Amino acid sequence: TSTAVGSVLYQLALHQDKQENLYKEVASILPKGDMQIDRKHLDSLKYVKACIRETL
């Protein structure tokens, strides 16, 4: 929901070290350029998933 997304963004704004961890994970796993994102990329985003679960 929009409330959950807002909560994640708020917490990341408060904890910029966590925001940096998320950025590094996404930048290292997701493909560059015009390549498509597939299931294996999404499955590899462990820290992103943990942040979402913590918020929900």
Buried (B, 14 or more C-beta within 10 A) or exposed (E): EEEEEEBBEEBBEEEEEBBEBBEEBEEEBEEEEEEEEEEEBEEBBEBBEEBEEEBE
